[in-house]
Amino acid sequence: MIGLFGGTFDPVHFGHLRPALELQQSIGLDVVRLLPSHVPPHRSQPHASPQQRLAMLRAAVADDPAFTVDTREFEREGPSYTLHTLKSLRAEMAGTSLSLLIGMDAFREFSSWHRWREILDYSHLVVMTRPGKLPPEQGELADFVSLHRVADATTLKSRASGLLLFHPVTQLEISGTEIRKILASGKRADFLLPKSVLEVIYSEGLYATGKQHGG
Ligand code: ATP
């Protein structure tokens, strides 16, 4: 069973990596594939180039067997729609159980995603939850939940796609936006992201760090 975790990763940080690792361990994923998006459809465009975001991701998970990095979205022009990515993965892995991992915040906007209902034709959806953040109780998303939801992670292995699981993870109040702000103001962002990622940021002069850092 393979986990898929997409994002801009501008930069990748412990708020991405820790919950993804917890899901890998607790739902028994063979590996989590990190999929950096090329042209994210729902948000402002990244500050770092695709090559720089890839260098940061590779630095973050280089020696960790729980993660791999998948660059297929960089190879496609136009918006990086998740549905297209899933179709391309499915073409390579017929029959493999695929689980798309997303945060509850992202899930609440899920019905605005490109052809969102078709996503479960290609993968499961695992929504990372935390106390107090509930799924919608009414509307088309609530209907979608009641149609596809399973209570137990072991069920995901029994099928290749089509199921929805809510799973609690440790969520850390870390965002790429905050890290970029800290660095742009000349402060240190250590302990919010791997040191190896900070090294790429400094060597590339990313996020207006220039030469301000103290080593
Ligand atoms: P930015 O602040 O630039 O918007 P971001 O840090 O929120 O970026 P993205 O790379 O765009 O991160 O997010 C990728 C995925 O990771 C999304 O599904 C998002 O919900 C999730 N995510 C981001 N930060 C966290 C966090 N601290 N805890 C859990 N999930 C997170």
py3Dmol code that shows the C-alpha trace and the ligand (Angstrom):
import py3Dmol

protein = """\
ATOM      1  CA  MET A   1       0.000   0.000   0.000  1.00  0.00           C
ATOM      2  CA  ILE A   2       1.451   3.330  -1.097  1.00  0.00           C
ATOM      3  CA  GLY A   3       0.782   6.774   0.408  1.00  0.00           C
ATOM      4  CA  LEU A   4       0.768   9.876  -1.798  1.00  0.00           C
ATOM      5  CA  PHE A   5       1.424  13.283  -0.309  1.00  0.00           C
ATOM      6  CA  GLY A   6       1.313  16.305  -2.596  1.00  0.00           C
ATOM      7  CA  GLY A   7       2.171  19.913  -1.884  1.00  0.00           C
ATOM      8  CA  THR A   8       4.203  22.890  -2.923  1.00  0.00           C
ATOM      9  CA  PHE A   9       6.905  22.060  -0.349  1.00  0.00           C
ATOM     10  CA  ASP A  10       8.153  25.644  -0.448  1.00  0.00           C
ATOM     11  CA  PRO A  11       9.948  24.553   1.752  1.00  0.00           C
ATOM     12  CA  VAL A  12       9.179  21.056   3.067  1.00  0.00           C
ATOM     13  CA  HIS A  13       9.020  21.115   6.895  1.00  0.00           C
ATOM     14  CA  PHE A  14       8.254  18.966   9.938  1.00  0.00           C
ATOM     15  CA  GLY A  15       4.542  19.866   9.665  1.00  0.00           C
ATOM     16  CA  HIS A  16       4.526  17.752   6.489  1.00  0.00           C
ATOM     17  CA  LEU A  17       7.002  15.062   7.446  1.00  0.00           C
ATOM     18  CA  ARG A  18       5.867  14.117  10.950  1.00  0.00           C
ATOM     19  CA  PRO A  19       2.160  13.464  10.118  1.00  0.00           C
ATOM     20  CA  ALA A  20       3.167  11.614   6.935  1.00  0.00           C
ATOM     21  CA  LEU A  21       5.538   9.389   8.898  1.00  0.00           C
ATOM     22  CA  GLU A  22       2.874   8.704  11.516  1.00  0.00           C
ATOM     23  CA  LEU A  23       0.434   7.580   8.825  1.00  0.00           C
ATOM     24  CA  GLN A  24       3.108   5.444   7.190  1.00  0.00           C
ATOM     25  CA  GLN A  25       3.628   3.662  10.497  1.00  0.00           C
ATOM     26  CA  SER A  26       0.071   3.465  11.780  1.00  0.00           C
ATOM     27  CA  ILE A  27      -1.765   2.473   8.621  1.00  0.00           C
ATOM     28  CA  GLY A  28       1.086   0.321   7.348  1.00  0.00           C
ATOM     29  CA  LEU A  29       2.079   2.140   4.161  1.00  0.00           C
ATOM     30  CA  ASP A  30       5.048   0.611   2.380  1.00  0.00           C
ATOM     31  CA  VAL A  31       6.232   4.079   1.495  1.00  0.00           C
ATOM     32  CA  VAL A  32       5.005   7.669   1.246  1.00  0.00           C
ATOM     33  CA  ARG A  33       5.637   9.257  -2.150  1.00  0.00           C
ATOM     34  CA  LEU A  34       6.087  13.001  -1.897  1.00  0.00           C
ATOM     35  CA  LEU A  35       4.732  14.697  -5.028  1.00  0.00           C
ATOM     36  CA  PRO A  36       5.820  18.314  -5.423  1.00  0.00           C
ATOM     37  CA  SER A  37       3.314  20.234  -7.537  1.00  0.00           C
ATOM     38  CA  HIS A  38       4.521  22.166 -10.549  1.00  0.00           C
ATOM     39  CA  VAL A  39       1.745  24.703 -11.004  1.00  0.00           C
ATOM     40  CA  PRO A  40      -0.563  24.409  -7.964  1.00  0.00           C
ATOM     41  CA  PRO A  41      -4.127  25.150  -9.151  1.00  0.00           C
ATOM     42  CA  HIS A  42      -5.551  26.463  -5.862  1.00  0.00           C
ATOM     43  CA  ARG A  43      -3.019  28.961  -4.614  1.00  0.00           C
ATOM     44  CA  SER A  44      -0.328  31.520  -5.335  1.00  0.00           C
ATOM     45  CA  GLN A  45       2.720  30.218  -7.143  1.00  0.00           C
ATOM     46  CA  PRO A  46       5.743  28.986  -5.170  1.00  0.00           C
ATOM     47  CA  HIS A  47       8.721  31.225  -4.417  1.00  0.00           C
ATOM     48  CA  ALA A  48      11.373  28.572  -5.016  1.00  0.00           C
ATOM     49  CA  SER A  49      11.802  27.019  -8.465  1.00  0.00           C
ATOM     50  CA  PRO A  50      10.742  23.403  -9.084  1.00  0.00           C
ATOM     51  CA  GLN A  51      14.423  22.393  -9.051  1.00  0.00           C
ATOM     52  CA  GLN A  52      15.004  24.130  -5.716  1.00  0.00           C
ATOM     53  CA  ARG A  53      11.888  22.589  -4.133  1.00  0.00           C
ATOM     54  CA  LEU A  54      13.027  19.209  -5.385  1.00  0.00           C
ATOM     55  CA  ALA A  55      16.520  19.731  -3.959  1.00  0.00           C
ATOM     56  CA  MET A  56      14.955  20.582  -0.569  1.00  0.00           C
ATOM     57  CA  LEU A  57      12.688  17.503  -0.642  1.00  0.00           C
ATOM     58  CA  ARG A  58      15.552  15.226  -1.596  1.00  0.00           C
ATOM     59  CA  ALA A  59      17.709  16.681   1.159  1.00  0.00           C
ATOM     60  CA  ALA A  60      14.878  16.145   3.680  1.00  0.00           C
ATOM     61  CA  VAL A  61      14.285  12.453   3.035  1.00  0.00           C
ATOM     62  CA  ALA A  62      17.500  11.282   1.377  1.00  0.00           C
ATOM     63  CA  ASP A  63      18.304   8.496   3.827  1.00  0.00           C
ATOM     64  CA  ASP A  64      14.795   7.681   4.979  1.00  0.00           C
ATOM     65  CA  PRO A  65      13.262   4.487   3.565  1.00  0.00           C
ATOM     66  CA  ALA A  66       9.748   5.634   4.554  1.00  0.00           C
ATOM     67  CA  PHE A  67       9.767   8.295   1.803  1.00  0.00           C
ATOM     68  CA  THR A  68      10.435   8.688  -1.894  1.00  0.00           C
ATOM     69  CA  VAL A  69      10.115  11.746  -4.113  1.00  0.00           C
ATOM     70  CA  ASP A  70       8.076  11.558  -7.317  1.00  0.00           C
ATOM     71  CA  THR A  71       8.593  14.337  -9.869  1.00  0.00           C
ATOM     72  CA  ARG A  72       5.905  13.460 -12.400  1.00  0.00           C
ATOM     73  CA  GLU A  73       4.007  16.739 -11.884  1.00  0.00           C
ATOM     74  CA  PHE A  74       7.068  18.679 -13.041  1.00  0.00           C
ATOM     75  CA  GLU A  75       6.898  16.904 -16.365  1.00  0.00           C
ATOM     76  CA  ARG A  76       3.384  18.138 -17.169  1.00  0.00           C
ATOM     77  CA  GLU A  77       2.521  21.608 -18.406  1.00  0.00           C
ATOM     78  CA  GLY A  78      -0.517  23.457 -17.036  1.00  0.00           C
ATOM     79  CA  PRO A  79      -2.094  23.147 -13.573  1.00  0.00           C
ATOM     80  CA  SER A  80      -1.034  20.139 -11.479  1.00  0.00           C
ATOM     81  CA  TYR A  81      -4.421  18.522 -11.005  1.00  0.00           C
ATOM     82  CA  THR A  82      -4.372  15.632  -8.552  1.00  0.00           C
ATOM     83  CA  LEU A  83      -6.724  13.601 -10.739  1.00  0.00           C
ATOM     84  CA  HIS A  84      -4.220  13.593 -13.624  1.00  0.00           C
ATOM     85  CA  THR A  85      -1.427  12.568 -11.287  1.00  0.00           C
ATOM     86  CA  LEU A  86      -3.489   9.710  -9.883  1.00  0.00           C
ATOM     87  CA  LYS A  87      -4.398   8.495 -13.371  1.00  0.00           C
ATOM     88  CA  SER A  88      -0.751   8.394 -14.322  1.00  0.00           C
ATOM     89  CA  LEU A  89       0.207   6.539 -11.119  1.00  0.00           C
ATOM     90  CA  ARG A  90      -2.640   4.076 -11.563  1.00  0.00           C
ATOM     91  CA  ALA A  91      -1.491   3.312 -15.106  1.00  0.00           C
ATOM     92  CA  GLU A  92       1.820   2.151 -13.631  1.00  0.00           C
ATOM     93  CA  MET A  93       0.382   0.328 -10.639  1.00  0.00           C
ATOM     94  CA  ALA A  94      -2.830  -1.432 -11.555  1.00  0.00           C
ATOM     95  CA  GLY A  95      -4.187  -3.221  -8.505  1.00  0.00           C
ATOM     96  CA  THR A  96      -1.915  -1.537  -5.924  1.00  0.00           C
ATOM     97  CA  SER A  97      -3.684   0.109  -3.000  1.00  0.00           C
ATOM     98  CA  LEU A  98      -2.998   3.863  -3.285  1.00  0.00           C
ATOM     99  CA  SER A  99      -3.879   6.334  -0.508  1.00  0.00           C
ATOM    100  CA  LEU A 100      -3.892  10.067  -1.063  1.00  0.00           C
ATOM    101  CA  LEU A 101      -3.008  11.795   2.237  1.00  0.00           C
ATOM    102  CA  ILE A 102      -4.495  15.248   2.837  1.00  0.00           C
ATOM    103  CA  GLY A 103      -5.082  17.554   5.789  1.00  0.00           C
ATOM    104  CA  MET A 104      -8.577  18.284   7.123  1.00  0.00           C
ATOM    105  CA  ASP A 105      -8.239  21.903   5.976  1.00  0.00           C
ATOM    106  CA  ALA A 106      -7.601  20.724   2.429  1.00  0.00           C
ATOM    107  CA  PHE A 107     -10.437  18.198   2.710  1.00  0.00           C
ATOM    108  CA  ARG A 108     -12.948  20.910   3.619  1.00  0.00           C
ATOM    109  CA  GLU A 109     -12.184  22.477   0.202  1.00  0.00           C
ATOM    110  CA  PHE A 110     -12.144  19.117  -1.547  1.00  0.00           C
ATOM    111  CA  SER A 111     -15.331  19.672  -3.560  1.00  0.00           C
ATOM    112  CA  SER A 112     -13.611  22.570  -5.353  1.00  0.00           C
ATOM    113  CA  TRP A 113     -10.894  20.238  -6.704  1.00  0.00           C
ATOM    114  CA  HIS A 114     -10.887  19.399 -10.412  1.00  0.00           C
ATOM    115  CA  ARG A 115     -13.402  16.528 -10.973  1.00  0.00           C
ATOM    116  CA  TRP A 116     -13.155  15.705  -7.271  1.00  0.00           C
ATOM    117  CA  ARG A 117     -15.659  12.853  -7.259  1.00  0.00           C
ATOM    118  CA  GLU A 118     -13.475  10.858  -9.668  1.00  0.00           C
ATOM    119  CA  ILE A 119     -10.458  10.928  -7.363  1.00  0.00           C
ATOM    120  CA  LEU A 120     -11.705   7.891  -5.438  1.00  0.00           C
ATOM    121  CA  ASP A 121     -11.844   5.931  -8.710  1.00  0.00           C
ATOM    122  CA  TYR A 122      -8.052   5.977  -8.604  1.00  0.00           C
ATOM    123  CA  SER A 123      -7.077   6.023  -4.902  1.00  0.00           C
ATOM    124  CA  HIS A 124      -8.292   6.011  -1.326  1.00  0.00           C
ATOM    125  CA  LEU A 125      -8.383   9.274   0.571  1.00  0.00           C
ATOM    126  CA  VAL A 126      -6.852   9.487   4.050  1.00  0.00           C
ATOM    127  CA  VAL A 127      -7.704  12.709   5.857  1.00  0.00           C
ATOM    128  CA  MET A 128      -5.365  13.704   8.668  1.00  0.00           C
ATOM    129  CA  THR A 129      -7.419  14.958  11.569  1.00  0.00           C
ATOM    130  CA  ARG A 130      -6.901  16.661  14.882  1.00  0.00           C
ATOM    131  CA  PRO A 131      -9.269  17.225  17.793  1.00  0.00           C
ATOM    132  CA  GLY A 132     -11.849  19.929  17.179  1.00  0.00           C
ATOM    133  CA  LYS A 133     -11.543  19.886  13.364  1.00  0.00           C
ATOM    134  CA  LEU A 134     -14.648  18.061  12.213  1.00  0.00           C
ATOM    135  CA  PRO A 135     -15.649  17.049   8.695  1.00  0.00           C
ATOM    136  CA  PRO A 136     -18.563  18.961   7.153  1.00  0.00           C
ATOM    137  CA  GLU A 137     -21.934  17.742   8.456  1.00  0.00           C
ATOM    138  CA  GLN A 138     -24.105  18.888   5.567  1.00  0.00           C
ATOM    139  CA  GLY A 139     -23.875  19.291   1.824  1.00  0.00           C
ATOM    140  CA  GLU A 140     -22.294  17.340  -1.009  1.00  0.00           C
ATOM    141  CA  LEU A 141     -19.062  16.691   0.885  1.00  0.00           C
ATOM    142  CA  ALA A 142     -20.962  15.231   3.855  1.00  0.00           C
ATOM    143  CA  ASP A 143     -22.845  12.923   1.446  1.00  0.00           C
ATOM    144  CA  PHE A 144     -19.532  11.902  -0.092  1.00  0.00           C
ATOM    145  CA  VAL A 145     -18.198  11.087   3.391  1.00  0.00           C
ATOM    146  CA  SER A 146     -21.136   8.904   4.337  1.00  0.00           C
ATOM    147  CA  LEU A 147     -20.887   7.048   1.039  1.00  0.00           C
ATOM    148  CA  HIS A 148     -17.181   6.176   1.223  1.00  0.00           C
ATOM    149  CA  ARG A 149     -16.055   6.368   4.838  1.00  0.00           C
ATOM    150  CA  VAL A 150     -14.533   3.362   6.594  1.00  0.00           C
ATOM    151  CA  ALA A 151     -13.652   3.239  10.282  1.00  0.00           C
ATOM    152  CA  ASP A 152     -10.607   1.054  10.141  1.00  0.00           C
ATOM    153  CA  ALA A 153      -7.279   1.486   8.339  1.00  0.00           C
ATOM    154  CA  THR A 154      -6.941  -2.245   7.674  1.00  0.00           C
ATOM    155  CA  THR A 155      -9.874  -2.032   5.225  1.00  0.00           C
ATOM    156  CA  LEU A 156      -7.760   0.131   2.897  1.00  0.00           C
ATOM    157  CA  LYS A 157      -5.545  -2.807   2.043  1.00  0.00           C
ATOM    158  CA  SER A 158      -8.466  -4.880   0.836  1.00  0.00           C
ATOM    159  CA  ARG A 159      -9.083  -2.636  -2.169  1.00  0.00           C
ATOM    160  CA  ALA A 160      -7.012  -0.522  -4.542  1.00  0.00           C
ATOM    161  CA  SER A 161      -9.163   2.632  -4.275  1.00  0.00           C
ATOM    162  CA  GLY A 162     -12.557   4.057  -3.356  1.00  0.00           C
ATOM    163  CA  LEU A 163     -12.459   4.406   0.452  1.00  0.00           C
ATOM    164  CA  LEU A 164     -12.193   7.370   2.802  1.00  0.00           C
ATOM    165  CA  LEU A 165     -10.532   7.257   6.220  1.00  0.00           C
ATOM    166  CA  PHE A 166     -10.185   9.945   8.873  1.00  0.00           C
ATOM    167  CA  HIS A 167      -7.059   9.357  10.911  1.00  0.00           C
ATOM    168  CA  PRO A 168      -5.619  11.400  13.787  1.00  0.00           C
ATOM    169  CA  VAL A 169      -2.008  12.589  13.562  1.00  0.00           C
ATOM    170  CA  THR A 170       0.178  14.953  15.526  1.00  0.00           C
ATOM    171  CA  GLN A 171      -0.296  18.227  13.726  1.00  0.00           C
ATOM    172  CA  LEU A 172       2.379  20.827  14.195  1.00  0.00           C
ATOM    173  CA  GLU A 173       1.631  24.511  13.766  1.00  0.00           C
ATOM    174  CA  ILE A 174       4.242  24.964  11.072  1.00  0.00           C
ATOM    175  CA  SER A 175       3.688  26.421   7.618  1.00  0.00           C
ATOM    176  CA  GLY A 176       5.847  27.242   4.648  1.00  0.00           C
ATOM    177  CA  THR A 177       4.515  30.799   4.818  1.00  0.00           C
ATOM    178  CA  GLU A 178       5.744  31.251   8.392  1.00  0.00           C
ATOM    179  CA  ILE A 179       9.166  29.774   7.607  1.00  0.00           C
ATOM    180  CA  ARG A 180       9.596  32.085   4.607  1.00  0.00           C
ATOM    181  CA  LYS A 181       8.650  35.074   6.803  1.00  0.00           C
ATOM    182  CA  ILE A 182      11.097  34.110   9.533  1.00  0.00           C
ATOM    183  CA  LEU A 183      13.928  33.691   7.041  1.00  0.00           C
ATOM    184  CA  ALA A 184      13.113  36.892   5.165  1.00  0.00           C
ATOM    185  CA  SER A 185      13.347  38.822   8.425  1.00  0.00           C
ATOM    186  CA  GLY A 186      16.856  37.440   8.970  1.00  0.00           C
ATOM    187  CA  LYS A 187      15.892  35.139  11.858  1.00  0.00           C
ATOM    188  CA  ARG A 188      16.642  31.427  12.225  1.00  0.00           C
ATOM    189  CA  ALA A 189      14.064  28.794  11.283  1.00  0.00           C
ATOM    190  CA  ASP A 190      15.944  25.887  12.884  1.00  0.00           C
ATOM    191  CA  PHE A 191      13.845  23.081  14.454  1.00  0.00           C
ATOM    192  CA  LEU A 192      10.861  23.824  12.177  1.00  0.00           C
ATOM    193  CA  LEU A 193      12.386  21.864   9.311  1.00  0.00           C
ATOM    194  CA  PRO A 194      15.311  19.489   8.749  1.00  0.00           C
ATOM    195  CA  LYS A 195      18.765  21.016   8.972  1.00  0.00           C
ATOM    196  CA  SER A 196      19.586  19.504   5.580  1.00  0.00           C
ATOM    197  CA  VAL A 197      16.742  21.582   4.062  1.00  0.00           C
ATOM    198  CA  LEU A 198      18.002  24.764   5.704  1.00  0.00           C
ATOM    199  CA  GLU A 199      21.399  24.073   4.180  1.00  0.00           C
ATOM    200  CA  VAL A 200      19.833  24.008   0.699  1.00  0.00           C
ATOM    201  CA  ILE A 201      17.941  27.235   1.483  1.00  0.00           C
ATOM    202  CA  TYR A 202      21.143  29.011   2.523  1.00  0.00           C
ATOM    203  CA  SER A 203      23.246  27.678  -0.308  1.00  0.00           C
ATOM    204  CA  GLU A 204      20.607  28.724  -2.866  1.00  0.00           C
ATOM    205  CA  GLY A 205      19.991  32.078  -1.148  1.00  0.00           C
ATOM    206  CA  LEU A 206      16.273  31.260  -1.017  1.00  0.00           C
ATOM    207  CA  TYR A 207      13.514  33.315   0.642  1.00  0.00           C
ATOM    208  CA  ALA A 208      15.721  36.407   0.691  1.00  0.00           C
ATOM    209  CA  THR A 209      18.077  34.774   3.176  1.00  0.00           C
ATOM    210  CA  GLY A 210      21.001  36.138   1.193  1.00  0.00           C
ATOM    211  CA  LYS A 211      24.020  36.033   3.419  1.00  0.00           C
ATOM    212  CA  GLN A 212      22.264  37.089   6.611  1.00  0.00           C
ATOM    213  CA  HIS A 213      22.311  33.780   8.427  1.00  0.00           C
ATOM    214  CA  GLY A 214      24.884  33.207  11.107  1.00  0.00           C
ATOM    215  CA  GLY A 215      25.979  29.768   9.944  1.00  0.00           C
TER     216      GLY A 215
END
"""
ligand_1 = """\
31
ATP
P 2.267 27.526 2.523
O 2.370 28.062 3.927
O 3.290 28.031 1.576
O 0.863 27.637 1.998
P 2.293 24.779 3.555
O 3.411 24.641 4.510
O 0.919 24.884 4.132
O 2.604 25.948 2.564
P 2.059 22.884 1.282
O 3.354 22.342 0.806
O 1.384 23.742 0.316
O 2.436 23.472 2.711
O 1.075 21.740 1.788
C 1.110 20.434 1.343
C 0.150 19.590 2.112
O 0.605 19.525 3.469
C -1.291 20.091 2.203
O -2.152 18.971 2.072
C -1.393 20.701 3.579
O -2.699 20.558 4.102
C -0.417 19.839 4.365
N 0.217 20.578 5.476
C 0.950 21.696 5.408
N 1.364 22.086 6.624
C 0.879 21.166 7.493
C 0.948 20.994 8.931
N 1.619 21.853 9.696
N 0.310 19.935 9.462
C -0.366 19.054 8.675
N -0.471 19.155 7.337
C 0.138 20.193 6.750
"""
view = py3Dmol.view(width=600, height=400)
view.addModel(protein, "pdb")
view.setStyle({"model": 0}, {"cartoon": {"style": "trace"}})
view.addModel(ligand_1, "xyz")
view.setStyle({"model": 1}, {"stick": {}})
view.zoomTo()
view.show()
